[in-house]
Amino acid sequence: MKKIWCIALALPLAGCMNHNMDSTQPKLAITYPAAYVVNGESNSLSVIDLSSQQVRETIVLGNPSMSHSGSAMSGMIMWPHHISLSPNGSRLSIGVPGMDLSGGHAGGMAGMKGRLVVLDSQNGETLKNQELPAMNHNAAFSPDGTELWTTSMQDAGKVLVYDANTYQLKKEIPVGKQPAEVTFTADGQFAFVANGEESSVSVVRVTDKIVVKTIPVGEDPVGAWPGADGKMYVDNEKGQSISVIDPASLRVVETLPLGFTPGYAAYNSVTNELWVSQAGSGNKVVIFGRSGGAWRQSAEIVTGLDAHAIAFSKDGLTAYVTNQGAATVSILDTKNRTKIKDVAVGKKPNGIVLKF
C-alpha cells in the first residue's frame, strides 16, 4: 500500500493536505532495499521497494503549489535535485537549487539561494534544512561520512564543506565559474567539481581541501561520475560528449562524442559498460562497450522522455533510470537489454540513489 508522509517545514502553512500535522503521527519504516527518487516539481521523494518494484512511500518535502507560485516562505524547499546516501546508509542528503534545472544546468540565477536538506533514510524525518548562499546542484557525503560537500553556483564559484554532524561550515574552497556537481573518486582521494561556465573540472584533494589541478573538458560539464575502473566520466551538456579523466594522471585520456545531450553517465561494474542517458527530447539510454581500446556504442534501450539519472542494482543486472519528461522510473534488464516496467513517480524526477 502506498503511503504519504509530509515533512513539516518551519511554518505550518507550508504543510501538506495529505496528513495530520500532529507530532505523534508514526514515522516511516523503510527497512527494505529501496530506491529514493527525487521529484523536482512535486517537491517529494518516491520510495520504490526494490523487491516489489513498486512505490511504497512518498515523502513530501513541501507544498508544490505554493513553492512554484512564487510565494516562497522561510525554510521552503523548492525544486530538489540530486540525492546522496551516507556511507553507513542512515542519512540522505539533497541539493535544492530552488529552480527547475530540467531544461539545462548552465548558469545560476543571481540572488537565488540553495538549500542543504538531510533526511533519516529509514523514517523519513528531516534532520536538517539549511539555506545556502547560492544555488547548488547536489550535496554529497564525503567518503568517510564526516562531511557534506556542496557547491555555490556563482561566477566566483566555491565548494562549501560542512561538518556532517553539526552542519557547521568548515571550509570554503574557490573553484571555477558556476560549479554544478561535486563528486568523489572511487578511492576517496579527490573531489571533482564540474565548472559549467569554464568548461573545466577542479580537482580538490580531500584531506587538505586544496585544488591540485583544473582540467579542461567539454563545453558545460555538469558532473564527473566515478567508474569502477577508477576513471571519472564527465558529462558535457552543451558539448554533447563524455570526457574520461584518469585520477592517477589527472588528465583527460579519452573523449567520447555522443551526438545528443547527456543527462547522466554511469559505469556498470558487472558488465564493464558505460551507460549514458539522453536528456531533453531524448528517450533512451545509450550503452557503450570497450572495443579496440575505445568506448563504442553497442546498444540502446528506450526508457522515457528526458531520461536523466541512472543507478544499478548491487549485482548490476537491473538499472533504474529517471525520466523527467515522463514522470516515471524505467526499470531495465541490463543483460537482455530490455525494459522490465515503468514505475509512475512524481513530476520531473531527477536524482536517484539505492539503499540495499
N, C-alpha and C positions, 0 to 999 in steps of 0.2 A: 504494500500500500504506500502511495506517495504521500509524504508529509511535508508541511511547510512550516519553517521556523523563521521568524523575523528578528533580526538583531536590533536591539534598541540603540538609538543614537543619543546624542547629548540632549535633544529636545523631544518630548513625547509627540509633538505634532508631526515629526518625521517618521512616525510609525507606519505599520502595515495593517491593512484592513483584515488580514487573514489570521490574526492571532490575538490572544488576550495578553495585554501588557503586564499582567500580574507576574511578579518576580518568582512566584512559586511554580510557574509553568515548567514541566520537566524538560531537561536538556536532551539533546540528541544522543544516540549511542551508535556511532559509526565504528563498529568493531569489526567490520567485514572489509575485505580488499575493495578499494574504491577508486574511482576517477573523479577528481574535483574539476569542474568545468566553470570557468568564469564567463558569465553572460553580461557583456558590457552594457547593452541598452536596458536590460532588465534589472541591472544592479543586483545580481544574485549569483549564487553558486548552485549548479546542479550536481548532485552526488549520485554517480552511477555505480551500482553494485556490479563488480567485475564478474561475479558468478552468474547472476541472472541477466546481466546486460540490460538492466532497466534502471530508470531514475528512482531512487529510494527516498531521497530527501531534497528539499530546496531550501537553501539558506539565503534569506533576503537581507541584503545589505542596506537597503534604503528604499524609499518610495520613488520609483522611476518617474512617475508622472510629475512629481514636484521637482526632482533634480534636473529633468530635461526641459522644464518650463522656464528655467532661469531664476526660479525663486530659491536660490541656494541659502542654506542656513548653516550655522555653526556645527561642525562635525559631520556634515552631509557627505556621503560617499557618492561620487558621480563618475560613471564610466570606468569601472575597474577593468584592468587589462590583463597582465600576466601574473602567474602564481608560482610559488616555490614551496617546497616541503623541507622542513628542517631535517638534518641528518638522522635524528632519532625518531622522526615521523610524528612527533607530538604537536607540531605547530605548522600553520600555513601562513605565508606572507604574500601580500598582494600589493602590486603597484597600481596606484589610482591616479591617472593623469588629469582627470577632470574634464576630458573632452573625448569625442569619438575619433579613434585612430584607425577605424576600419577602412577608410578611404586612402590611407597613406600615413607614413610616420614622419615625414620631413617637416622640420620647423615647429618649434613650440609657440604657444600663444603668449604674448607679453602679459605679465601680471597674473597668469593662471597658476594657481597653487596645486601641487600634487599632494598625495597622501600616502602614508605607510599604514597598512592595516594588517594586523596579526590575529589569527583565529586559532582556537583549540581545534585540532583536526578531528577529535573524537566527538566532542559535544557541540561544536559549532559556536562556542562562546567567543565574543570579541575580547581579546586580551589587550589590544592597543589600536587606537585610531588617531594617528598623529599627522598634523598638517606639515607639509614640507615647503621650502622656499619657492620651488618652481615645479613644473610638470615633471613627471617621471614615467618610465615605462614598466619597470619591474622592481622588485625588492628581493634580493637573493641572500639566503643564508650562506655564510662563509663555510668552507668545507668542514671546519671543526664545530660549527653551530654556535659559536660565541658572538658572532657579529652579524649584522644585517647591512648589506651594501645596496645602495640605490644611486640614481643619477639626478642631477639638477639640470634640466633641459633648457639651457640658456646659451647665448653666444659665448659667454665666459663659463664654459661647461665645467662641472665638478662631479666628482664621486663623493657621496656622503656615506660615512661608515658609522653605524650606530652599535652600541652595546646591545646584544640580543636579549638581555635580561632586564636592564634598567631603561633601555631605549634612549639613553643619553648619547649625544653626538660625540664621537671620539676623534674623528679626523675628516677634514675636507681636502680632497685631492684635485688640483686643477688638471683638466684633460682638454679635449678638443671642443669644437663648437657643436652645440645641440646633441649631446650624448644621449643615446637611446638605451639599449640594454647593457647591463653589466653581468657577465657570466664568469665561470671559473674553469680552468683547465682540469683535465681528469685527475692529475696528480695534486691539485690544490695549490700549486706553487704560484700561479699567476691569476690575476683577474683581467679579463679582456673587456674593453669598453668601446662600443661602436659609436664613432663620432659622425653623425649623419651629415652634417654640412661641411665636413672637412674630408670626407671620403677616406677616413683613416680609422685605425684601431689603436687605442692607447693600451699598453701592457703595463699593469701595475703589479709589483711584487707584493704578495700578501703579507709577508712578515713585517716589513718596514714601511709598506704603503708608499713606495717610491715608483714613479713612472720610469721604467727602464728603457722603453722604446715606443716610438709611434710608427706604425706600419701602414703605408699607403695600400688601399684596397680599391674596390669598385665604387661607383657612384651611389651615394646614400645607403651606407651599410646600416642595418637595423640591429643585428645580433651576431655574436660569434658563438656557435653551438659546439660543445665538446663531443668528440667522437671516441669510441672505444679503442680506436687505433692511435689515440694520443693527439691527433690533429684537431684543429679548430676550424669550423666551417662557417664562413661569414656570408650571410645572405645580403646581397647588394640590391636594394629595391629598384632604384632607377637604372642602375647598371645592368639589371636582369642577368646577374651572374652569381657564382659562388667563388669566393676567394678561400683557398685552402692554406692555412698557416701552420707551420711546424713550430711548436713551442720550444723545441730544442735549439733551433737556429733563429727563431723569431723573424722569420721571413715567409713571404708567400711562395709556396712551392708549386702551386697549380692554380689555374683559373678556369672555371667551368662555365662556358657561356650557356645560357638557358633558352633565350628567345621568349621568355614570359616573366612576369613579375613574381618573384618568390615570396611566399608567406612565411616559410619556415624551412629549416634544413635539419634532418635528424638522421643519425647513424644507427643502423641496426647491427648490433654487435654479434648477433647469431648468424645472420645471413651475409654479413660484411657488405651491406648495401647502403647507399646514400639515398634518402627519400626527401624530395623537395615538393612542397605544396604550391599550387597555382593560386595566387591571390587575385583580387579584383574580379574580373569576368571569368576567371578560370574555375574549373570544377573537378579537379583531379589531383592526384599525387603522381609525380614522375619519379621512377626508380632508376638509379644508376648503379652499375656494377663495374668492377675493375677489369680492364681488358687492355693488353698492350701497354701497361704502365700508366693508364689514364682512366678517368671516370667516363663511362659511355652509357647512354640511355639503353636500358634493357626492357622496360615495361612501363605501363601506366595503368592506374585504376581510377575510374570515375567515382567521385565522392559526393560533393555538393557544392553549390555556388560559393565562391570566395573561400576556398579551402585555406586553412590557417595552420594552427599548431598541430604537432604530431607527437604522439607518445606510444611507446611499445610496452607490451607485457613483459614480465620477467623472463619468460622463455623465448621472447622475440617472435612468437608465432601469430600474435594479434597486434594490430595497430589501431590507434584511436585518433581520428582527425576531426578537428572542429571546423565547421562550415559557417562562416559569419553570415553569408547571404541566405542560407537555408535554415538557420536556427536549428541545426542538427549536429550530432556527432556520428560520423561514419565509423563503423567497426569493420575492420578488414582482416582477411586471412592472408598473412604475408607469404605463406608457402604456395598457395594456389592462386594468389593474385586476384582474389575475388572479394566482393563486399558481402559481409555477413548480414548486416542490417544497418538502418539509420535510426538513431535514437533522438527523439524530439527533446530539445532543451529550451533555454530562454533565448531572448533576442540577441543577435550578434555575439555568439560565443567566440572566445578567442583563446585565452590561456587554458592549459590543462596540465594536471600533474596526477600521477598514480601513486597510491599508497598500498603496499602489498601486505 
